Amino acid sequence: VLLAISSLTDSSAKVKLDLPVLKIVIGFLMAFGLGDGNEAVRSASRNASRDIVAKFGSSEEAISFLLPQLESVLKTGQADESSLGPISSEKVPRSVATTDLRKEGVVVSLGSIALYLKDDTDADKIDGIIDMLLNALTTPSEEVQSSVALALSKLMKKGRTQQRIEALLNNLMTECIHGKTLASRRGAAYGISAVVKGSGIASLKKYDVVKRLEESCTSGSPSSKEGALFAIEL
């Protein structure tokens, strides 16, 4: 099923999803895919949801459905089972662990919908989604961190984000070098990579990113060196 859904976003697929079908597809991914107990299934569902939203979520009609839907999943961890249409909701996972998994997975799709928000009137929403993505970088899963970083990089020129680049990099550098856990340091490294890729290579020099990382590699603590190396590798 996931393979078929993912194929809808293939560049060679000339498919158009109307809103009723889009609701069912997103509903299925939120209810079953993101809450699945298998990490590979969750990863495939997370990426499929991200790509479906990116390809078919540009219309005002689609945004009006997707934004509140995705925000609700992030807030509650519960999927809107009414969106499943003809699909039975009997076997939808509803455990506490499942709600946490959905919250982790849905952030990436919010990043995709933010691409279609208006820079002027929706600036606050764009800022909020970027902050959600940054928080999700602490998730102790490299698959999640990688997906979040990809979504984050595409938003660096949206809304007021260019005005936030220095502050974003400073916060990420601090977490990358001084973060208390491996996951937080690695996630921050992914974040640094995303901000630099999205805002332009000139930001490396403008904000002394390389210099600061090299200093940590030579004179920092073992954990600081580890974090800096993560960022340099990415």
Backbone bond lengths (Angstrom), bond angles and torsions (degrees), N, CA, C in turn:
res aa  C-N    CA-C-N  psi(-1)  N-CA   C-N-CA  omega(-1)  CA-C   N-CA-C  phi
1 V - - - 1.461 - - 1.536 110.08 -
2 L 1.335 115.93 -45.75 1.466 119.19 -178.69 1.519 111.43 -64.62
3 L 1.320 116.51 -35.48 1.469 120.47 178.17 1.529 110.11 -63.00
4 A 1.318 116.07 -41.85 1.462 120.82 179.08 1.532 110.84 -65.54
5 I 1.331 116.28 -42.65 1.469 119.84 179.37 1.524 110.61 -64.73
6 S 1.323 115.70 -44.02 1.468 119.78 -179.53 1.522 111.63 -62.18
7 S 1.329 116.75 -33.74 1.461 120.68 -178.55 1.525 112.06 -66.51
8 L 1.332 117.31 -19.21 1.469 120.72 179.06 1.518 111.65 -64.10
9 T 1.333 116.53 -25.60 1.462 120.51 -177.35 1.523 112.26 -97.49
10 D 1.314 116.95 2.12 1.460 120.66 178.72 1.527 109.70 -62.92
11 S 1.313 116.83 143.48 1.467 120.58 -177.56 1.525 112.81 -61.51
12 S 1.327 116.22 -25.52 1.470 119.69 -179.12 1.530 112.54 -86.23
13 A 1.335 116.91 -10.09 1.465 120.47 -177.43 1.530 110.29 -84.89
14 K 1.296 116.08 118.94 1.468 120.61 179.00 1.523 107.70 -98.67
15 V 1.328 113.94 75.16 1.461 120.96 -175.02 1.520 109.61 -119.40
16 K 1.303 115.91 141.15 1.457 121.30 174.97 1.519 108.48 -123.20
17 L 1.316 116.55 122.94 1.465 120.75 179.36 1.523 109.47 -98.04
18 D 1.332 116.81 118.77 1.454 117.78 173.58 1.528 108.34 -78.51
19 L 1.322 117.47 168.76 1.458 121.35 -171.36 1.528 113.56 -59.16
20 P 1.340 120.84 -43.85 1.474 119.69 179.15 1.527 113.23 -58.05
21 V 1.332 116.38 -40.02 1.474 120.02 179.44 1.524 110.21 -72.12
22 L 1.328 116.80 -40.06 1.467 120.72 177.92 1.523 110.30 -59.16
23 K 1.334 117.19 -40.22 1.460 121.16 178.93 1.521 111.23 -61.28
24 I 1.340 116.42 -43.17 1.472 120.45 -179.03 1.529 110.57 -66.15
25 V 1.340 116.62 -44.44 1.471 120.97 -178.61 1.526 110.52 -62.09
26 I 1.337 116.96 -49.61 1.462 120.76 179.94 1.524 110.21 -65.68
27 G 1.319 116.24 -40.34 1.466 119.97 178.25 1.517 111.78 -59.34
28 F 1.335 116.58 -42.43 1.468 121.33 178.78 1.526 110.46 -63.61
29 L 1.328 116.82 -46.37 1.471 120.01 -178.26 1.524 111.74 -64.31
30 M 1.329 116.74 -40.53 1.463 120.53 179.15 1.530 111.45 -67.81
31 A 1.327 115.85 -45.41 1.464 120.56 -174.12 1.521 112.60 -73.26
32 F 1.316 116.01 -48.42 1.468 119.87 -173.17 1.534 113.21 -102.84
33 G 1.340 117.05 -48.02 1.468 120.06 -172.50 1.514 114.24 -65.97
34 L 1.341 116.79 -53.78 1.468 119.98 -176.38 1.517 112.75 -70.05
35 G 1.328 116.58 -19.69 1.459 119.56 -179.23 1.516 113.90 -100.17
36 D 1.323 116.98 6.25 1.462 120.27 -177.95 1.531 110.92 -68.00
37 G 1.323 115.60 148.65 1.459 120.44 -179.17 1.514 114.15 -75.56
38 N 1.324 117.18 -11.70 1.467 121.75 -178.39 1.529 109.89 -95.80
39 E 1.317 116.59 124.90 1.461 121.32 -177.21 1.527 112.26 -60.74
40 A 1.325 117.16 -38.97 1.473 120.39 -179.73 1.524 110.89 -64.26
41 V 1.322 116.31 -39.10 1.469 120.89 178.58 1.532 109.76 -66.81
42 R 1.326 116.39 -43.47 1.472 119.70 179.02 1.526 111.04 -62.32
43 S 1.323 116.61 -41.92 1.457 121.18 -179.48 1.525 110.78 -63.03
44 A 1.335 115.94 -45.75 1.469 120.07 178.99 1.524 110.88 -63.85
45 S 1.330 116.94 -38.49 1.463 121.72 179.76 1.527 110.91 -68.52
46 R 1.327 115.68 -40.98 1.464 120.64 178.98 1.530 110.35 -60.59
47 N 1.328 116.08 -45.98 1.461 120.45 -179.29 1.530 111.50 -69.15
48 A 1.333 116.41 -38.54 1.467 119.99 178.83 1.520 110.78 -64.26
49 S 1.329 116.77 -43.04 1.459 121.51 178.61 1.527 110.69 -62.76
50 R 1.315 115.69 -45.18 1.478 120.73 177.99 1.528 110.69 -56.59
51 D 1.329 116.16 -46.58 1.466 120.56 -175.57 1.525 112.65 -73.84
52 I 1.330 116.68 -34.90 1.467 120.42 177.11 1.528 109.80 -63.83
53 V 1.323 115.75 -46.05 1.463 120.25 179.60 1.531 110.39 -63.63
54 A 1.341 116.57 -41.78 1.460 120.56 -178.98 1.528 111.86 -64.20
55 K 1.328 116.87 -36.24 1.472 120.06 -175.70 1.520 113.14 -87.28
56 F 1.329 117.05 -36.54 1.467 119.29 -171.84 1.536 113.68 -115.22
57 G 1.328 117.19 8.19 1.466 119.64 -174.30 1.510 115.96 -103.35
58 S 1.318 118.20 18.79 1.462 120.00 -173.17 1.527 114.86 -83.25
59 S 1.326 118.17 -24.35 1.461 119.55 -176.80 1.531 110.96 -73.33
60 E 1.328 115.97 154.86 1.466 119.84 178.84 1.524 110.92 -61.57
61 E 1.329 115.74 -34.61 1.461 121.48 178.43 1.524 110.58 -63.47
62 A 1.334 115.80 -44.36 1.464 120.58 -179.98 1.527 111.03 -67.35
63 I 1.338 116.59 -42.71 1.466 120.66 179.54 1.526 110.70 -62.01
64 S 1.332 116.48 -40.58 1.471 121.35 -179.55 1.522 111.67 -61.91
65 F 1.324 116.79 -30.06 1.469 120.83 175.82 1.522 111.46 -84.30
66 L 1.330 116.45 -48.56 1.463 121.20 -169.70 1.529 113.47 -69.28
67 L 1.323 117.61 -44.82 1.463 119.60 -173.40 1.528 112.28 -60.52
68 P 1.334 119.75 -53.08 1.471 118.67 178.09 1.523 112.75 -65.75
69 Q 1.335 117.06 -31.63 1.464 121.43 179.32 1.523 110.40 -64.26
70 L 1.326 115.92 -49.20 1.460 120.47 -178.02 1.529 111.35 -69.49
71 E 1.331 116.76 -38.16 1.473 120.11 178.31 1.528 110.35 -64.51
72 S 1.322 116.69 -36.04 1.462 120.44 178.90 1.525 111.22 -66.28
73 V 1.337 116.72 -41.43 1.471 120.49 178.59 1.524 109.74 -64.42
74 L 1.335 116.40 -40.28 1.465 119.81 179.29 1.526 111.03 -64.21
75 K 1.314 116.80 -38.22 1.462 121.43 -177.04 1.525 112.66 -75.14
76 T 1.337 116.54 -42.41 1.474 120.61 -172.21 1.528 114.31 -107.00
77 G 1.332 116.76 -23.25 1.464 119.43 -174.57 1.517 112.72 77.52
78 Q 1.326 116.18 3.64 1.461 121.16 -178.76 1.524 109.92 -106.07
79 A 1.333 115.83 137.75 1.460 120.62 176.74 1.525 109.66 -84.27
80 D 1.323 116.54 151.61 1.462 122.03 175.78 1.527 107.79 -81.44
81 E 1.313 115.36 97.00 1.462 119.88 -174.27 1.526 112.80 -68.30
82 S 1.322 117.61 -17.05 1.457 119.79 177.25 1.528 111.68 -69.00
83 S 1.343 116.45 -17.86 1.464 120.30 178.94 1.526 112.73 -79.72
84 L 1.321 116.43 -9.04 1.465 119.91 -177.10 1.516 113.18 -72.31
85 G 1.331 117.21 -15.41 1.456 119.77 179.21 1.511 112.42 59.40
86 P 1.340 117.20 -121.53 1.468 120.68 -176.79 1.529 114.39 -76.69
87 I 1.344 117.30 -6.65 1.466 120.72 -178.08 1.527 109.29 -79.90
88 S 1.322 116.73 130.55 1.461 121.22 -179.48 1.530 110.46 -66.52
89 S 1.316 116.15 137.31 1.466 120.83 178.57 1.525 112.11 -96.12
90 E 1.308 116.53 6.25 1.470 121.17 -174.29 1.528 112.44 -57.54
91 K 1.331 116.86 -38.22 1.463 119.98 -174.59 1.526 113.19 -103.52
92 V 1.310 117.64 17.94 1.466 120.41 176.55 1.528 109.24 -66.12
93 P 1.340 118.43 125.15 1.476 120.69 179.02 1.525 110.66 -64.58
94 R 1.349 116.65 134.86 1.464 119.48 -176.50 1.531 112.73 -132.41
95 S 1.309 118.02 17.57 1.463 120.56 -178.70 1.532 110.60 -74.42
96 V 1.346 115.64 165.39 1.467 120.71 177.65 1.521 110.66 -60.96
97 A 1.324 116.16 -41.22 1.467 120.50 179.18 1.526 110.96 -60.74
98 T 1.321 115.80 -38.05 1.460 120.88 -179.53 1.531 111.34 -65.96
99 T 1.325 116.42 -39.67 1.473 118.94 179.38 1.527 110.69 -63.02
100 D 1.326 116.89 -37.33 1.470 120.60 178.15 1.529 110.69 -65.54
101 L 1.320 116.02 -40.03 1.463 120.33 179.74 1.528 111.00 -64.80
102 R 1.315 115.84 -40.07 1.476 119.09 178.62 1.528 110.72 -63.58
103 K 1.323 116.14 -42.11 1.462 119.94 179.74 1.520 111.01 -60.55
104 E 1.320 116.21 -39.77 1.460 120.55 178.27 1.522 111.05 -63.83
105 G 1.321 115.61 -43.50 1.459 120.40 -172.60 1.508 115.58 -77.18
106 V 1.332 117.13 -31.38 1.464 119.87 -171.93 1.527 113.10 -75.82
107 V 1.327 117.09 -19.71 1.467 120.28 -177.44 1.526 111.36 -57.88
108 V 1.329 116.49 -39.04 1.460 121.00 -177.85 1.530 110.92 -62.88
109 S 1.325 116.77 -37.93 1.472 120.65 178.42 1.524 111.12 -68.16
110 L 1.329 116.79 -34.46 1.464 120.15 175.10 1.530 110.34 -62.07
111 G 1.329 115.59 -35.15 1.460 119.59 176.20 1.513 111.52 -61.93
112 S 1.335 116.49 -37.05 1.464 120.65 179.44 1.522 111.54 -69.59
113 I 1.323 116.78 -41.73 1.471 119.08 -178.66 1.528 110.41 -68.28
114 A 1.336 117.28 -28.68 1.466 120.53 179.62 1.522 111.89 -64.05
115 L 1.331 116.96 -22.78 1.464 120.67 178.24 1.521 111.48 -60.49
116 Y 1.324 116.47 -26.93 1.466 120.91 -175.07 1.527 113.29 -101.69
117 L 1.316 117.23 0.78 1.454 119.84 176.86 1.529 109.64 -76.53
118 K 1.322 116.62 152.20 1.454 121.21 -176.49 1.527 110.68 -80.70
119 D 1.337 114.98 132.44 1.465 120.41 -174.23 1.523 113.06 -57.98
120 D 1.323 117.42 -35.64 1.465 119.27 -175.56 1.525 112.52 -87.69
121 T 1.317 117.39 -57.36 1.471 120.02 -174.72 1.523 113.72 -75.77
122 D 1.330 117.19 -23.26 1.470 120.39 -176.92 1.523 112.69 -109.25
123 A 1.332 117.51 19.90 1.472 121.10 -175.81 1.522 111.91 -57.90
124 D 1.330 117.36 -40.22 1.467 120.17 -179.74 1.536 111.12 -64.11
125 K 1.339 116.39 -41.45 1.466 120.20 178.60 1.527 111.05 -64.59
126 I 1.334 115.76 -40.32 1.467 119.86 178.62 1.526 110.06 -62.37
127 D 1.335 116.47 -45.57 1.470 120.64 177.76 1.530 110.54 -58.68
128 G 1.329 115.57 -43.18 1.462 119.99 -179.01 1.516 112.61 -63.59
129 I 1.331 116.17 -41.13 1.467 119.83 179.90 1.526 110.29 -67.86
130 I 1.319 117.35 -39.51 1.469 120.17 177.16 1.529 110.18 -61.58
131 D 1.326 116.97 -41.21 1.467 120.27 177.91 1.531 111.03 -63.98
132 M 1.338 117.41 -38.19 1.465 120.94 176.14 1.527 111.16 -62.51
133 L 1.329 115.68 -42.35 1.466 119.89 178.88 1.527 110.46 -63.79
134 L 1.329 116.53 -41.97 1.467 120.34 179.15 1.534 110.85 -62.19
135 N 1.320 116.86 -41.44 1.467 120.31 177.58 1.523 111.44 -63.78
136 A 1.337 115.62 -35.26 1.466 119.95 -178.38 1.525 112.32 -70.09
137 L 1.337 117.30 -16.64 1.467 120.20 178.85 1.524 112.24 -65.09
138 T 1.329 117.77 -17.66 1.469 120.40 179.57 1.528 112.15 -82.16
139 T 1.336 116.91 -6.08 1.470 120.39 178.89 1.525 109.69 -58.81
140 P 1.324 118.42 128.46 1.477 120.75 -177.50 1.522 113.38 -76.29
141 S 1.318 116.26 54.91 1.461 122.35 176.49 1.521 107.62 -145.12
142 E 1.333 116.53 118.84 1.463 119.40 -178.12 1.526 111.25 -66.13
143 E 1.351 117.15 -30.10 1.463 120.75 176.30 1.525 110.36 -60.95
144 V 1.324 116.12 -46.15 1.466 120.60 179.21 1.518 110.27 -64.88
145 Q 1.319 116.80 -45.86 1.465 120.94 -178.23 1.524 111.42 -60.57
146 S 1.318 116.82 -40.35 1.465 121.22 178.98 1.525 111.24 -64.82
147 S 1.335 116.51 -43.52 1.467 120.89 179.23 1.523 110.95 -65.51
148 V 1.327 116.38 -41.51 1.464 120.97 179.19 1.529 110.06 -63.40
149 A 1.334 116.84 -42.62 1.467 120.73 -178.78 1.526 111.09 -62.02
150 L 1.324 116.76 -39.37 1.460 120.26 178.94 1.528 110.64 -63.32
151 A 1.337 116.11 -44.40 1.466 120.45 178.53 1.520 110.49 -64.60
152 L 1.328 116.78 -40.26 1.464 122.13 -177.83 1.527 111.45 -64.37
153 S 1.316 116.59 -41.88 1.465 120.55 -176.39 1.528 112.05 -60.41
154 K 1.325 116.18 -31.41 1.474 120.56 -177.05 1.528 112.69 -77.58
155 L 1.327 117.16 -9.00 1.465 120.76 -176.38 1.524 113.77 -105.51
156 M 1.327 116.05 3.87 1.465 118.93 -173.68 1.527 114.17 -68.23
157 K 1.319 117.27 -15.63 1.466 119.72 178.47 1.526 111.66 -114.85
158 K 1.330 116.06 16.46 1.459 121.19 178.48 1.533 110.24 -94.84
159 G 1.335 115.32 146.42 1.456 120.32 174.16 1.520 113.28 54.70
160 R 1.327 115.80 -130.47 1.475 121.92 -178.40 1.523 112.30 -96.77
161 T 1.325 116.74 13.11 1.467 119.96 -169.92 1.523 112.99 -60.82
162 Q 1.346 118.21 -35.93 1.466 119.70 179.87 1.531 111.54 -59.40
163 Q 1.317 116.08 -30.51 1.466 119.82 178.29 1.523 111.94 -74.89
164 R 1.336 116.51 -13.77 1.470 121.12 -176.90 1.526 112.69 -102.04
165 I 1.323 117.98 -4.15 1.468 121.14 -171.38 1.519 112.40 -54.56
166 E 1.338 117.18 -48.93 1.469 119.86 -177.63 1.530 111.21 -60.46
167 A 1.326 116.35 -45.57 1.470 120.11 -179.96 1.521 111.01 -65.47
168 L 1.325 116.48 -40.46 1.471 119.96 178.96 1.521 110.47 -61.45
169 L 1.333 116.47 -47.04 1.467 120.31 -178.95 1.529 111.18 -65.57
170 N 1.318 117.25 -39.92 1.470 119.68 179.35 1.527 110.98 -61.36
171 N 1.325 116.41 -45.03 1.469 120.26 179.63 1.521 111.49 -65.22
172 L 1.326 116.13 -41.69 1.469 120.20 -179.91 1.525 111.28 -68.34
173 M 1.334 117.01 -38.49 1.471 120.38 177.92 1.529 110.40 -62.74
174 T 1.324 116.13 -43.32 1.462 120.46 179.02 1.520 110.77 -60.45
175 E 1.328 116.36 -44.90 1.469 120.41 -179.39 1.520 111.23 -69.35
176 C 1.326 116.30 -37.84 1.470 120.70 -179.75 1.533 111.50 -63.71
177 I 1.306 116.47 -38.79 1.466 121.04 -175.20 1.528 112.34 -91.13
178 H 1.335 116.66 -33.86 1.461 119.61 -174.07 1.531 113.84 -116.75
179 G 1.302 117.96 4.90 1.456 120.50 -179.33 1.525 111.87 -57.32
180 K 1.331 116.24 145.28 1.461 120.66 -174.20 1.527 113.54 -78.15
181 T 1.331 117.41 -23.93 1.466 119.84 -177.09 1.524 110.74 -120.60
182 L 1.320 114.92 158.32 1.465 120.81 176.60 1.519 110.22 -59.70
183 A 1.339 116.58 -42.95 1.461 120.74 -177.91 1.523 111.60 -62.38
184 S 1.341 117.38 -41.23 1.467 120.20 -178.81 1.525 111.04 -68.50
185 R 1.348 117.07 -38.42 1.475 119.92 179.05 1.522 110.95 -68.62
186 R 1.315 115.99 -42.79 1.471 119.74 179.67 1.534 110.45 -67.47
187 G 1.336 116.76 -41.17 1.459 120.37 178.11 1.516 111.93 -61.67
188 A 1.331 116.83 -41.38 1.462 120.84 178.11 1.529 110.79 -64.69
189 A 1.328 116.28 -36.41 1.471 119.85 177.01 1.529 110.24 -62.43
190 Y 1.329 115.79 -42.49 1.472 119.31 175.21 1.529 110.15 -61.08
191 G 1.325 116.46 -38.99 1.455 120.66 179.83 1.521 112.44 -64.29
192 I 1.323 116.21 -43.18 1.471 120.67 177.87 1.525 109.94 -59.34
193 S 1.315 115.26 -46.34 1.467 120.60 178.64 1.525 111.12 -58.82
194 A 1.333 116.72 -42.36 1.465 121.19 -179.01 1.524 111.78 -65.44
195 V 1.331 116.15 -44.23 1.468 120.26 -179.30 1.525 110.63 -63.80
196 V 1.327 116.96 -43.01 1.472 121.02 -179.17 1.532 110.45 -66.61
197 K 1.326 116.57 -45.15 1.468 119.35 -179.80 1.521 111.19 -63.97
198 G 1.320 115.97 -39.57 1.454 119.55 -176.44 1.516 114.81 -77.68
199 S 1.336 117.15 -31.03 1.463 120.34 -176.63 1.520 112.63 -96.10
200 G 1.326 116.78 -16.16 1.458 119.82 178.17 1.519 112.43 117.37
201 I 1.314 116.15 146.85 1.460 122.33 -175.27 1.538 111.60 -62.33
202 A 1.341 117.11 -23.77 1.474 120.35 -179.20 1.525 111.53 -63.38
203 S 1.321 117.45 -21.46 1.469 120.44 -179.65 1.530 111.72 -66.56
204 L 1.325 117.49 -23.87 1.469 120.33 177.29 1.520 110.92 -58.65
205 K 1.330 115.46 -46.79 1.467 120.50 -179.33 1.516 111.62 -78.92
206 K 1.328 116.33 -41.39 1.466 121.06 -175.59 1.521 111.76 -58.12
207 Y 1.345 116.21 -38.14 1.467 120.07 -176.14 1.532 112.80 -110.50
208 D 1.345 116.55 17.83 1.473 122.41 175.27 1.529 112.67 54.56
209 V 1.316 116.80 36.28 1.463 120.05 -176.51 1.522 111.48 -62.72
210 V 1.327 116.96 -50.62 1.471 120.76 -177.63 1.519 110.74 -63.57
211 K 1.320 116.87 -43.60 1.468 120.68 -179.40 1.521 111.14 -59.65
212 R 1.307 116.87 -44.54 1.469 121.08 -178.61 1.524 111.54 -67.21
213 L 1.306 116.33 -36.78 1.468 119.89 178.82 1.532 110.41 -69.54
214 E 1.331 115.96 -40.85 1.467 119.72 179.38 1.526 111.11 -64.68
215 E 1.319 117.15 -38.31 1.473 120.64 177.85 1.526 110.46 -62.76
216 S 1.315 116.41 -39.44 1.473 119.94 178.63 1.517 111.35 -68.31
217 C 1.320 115.89 -33.84 1.471 119.72 179.47 1.520 112.08 -68.23
218 T 1.336 116.73 -30.46 1.461 119.74 -175.77 1.531 114.05 -96.05
219 S 1.334 116.51 -29.66 1.463 117.33 -174.30 1.528 114.65 -127.94
220 G 1.323 117.73 2.06 1.454 119.71 -178.05 1.516 113.55 -84.84
221 S 1.321 115.30 177.65 1.463 121.20 176.05 1.525 108.90 -72.32
222 P 1.337 117.87 167.65 1.470 119.54 178.55 1.529 113.31 -54.21
223 S 1.338 117.40 -41.18 1.463 119.66 -179.54 1.533 110.86 -70.47
224 S 1.338 116.72 -34.90 1.465 120.72 177.54 1.524 110.30 -65.64
225 K 1.328 115.81 -42.67 1.467 120.27 178.09 1.526 110.34 -62.30
226 E 1.323 115.90 -40.49 1.458 120.67 179.11 1.528 110.72 -60.94
227 G 1.338 116.66 -47.50 1.461 121.22 179.86 1.512 111.63 -61.84
228 A 1.328 116.37 -43.84 1.464 120.40 179.76 1.516 111.29 -62.47
229 L 1.321 116.34 -41.75 1.468 120.42 178.59 1.519 111.55 -63.97
230 F 1.337 117.51 -37.35 1.465 120.34 175.53 1.527 109.58 -55.99
231 A 1.339 115.77 -48.44 1.467 120.58 -176.83 1.514 111.44 -65.04
232 I 1.330 117.25 -41.70 1.460 120.79 -179.67 1.534 110.84 -64.36
233 E 1.327 116.16 -39.16 1.464 120.13 -179.47 1.527 111.82 -66.08
234 L 1.337 116.30 -34.75 1.466 120.60 -177.41 1.526 111.74 -80.87
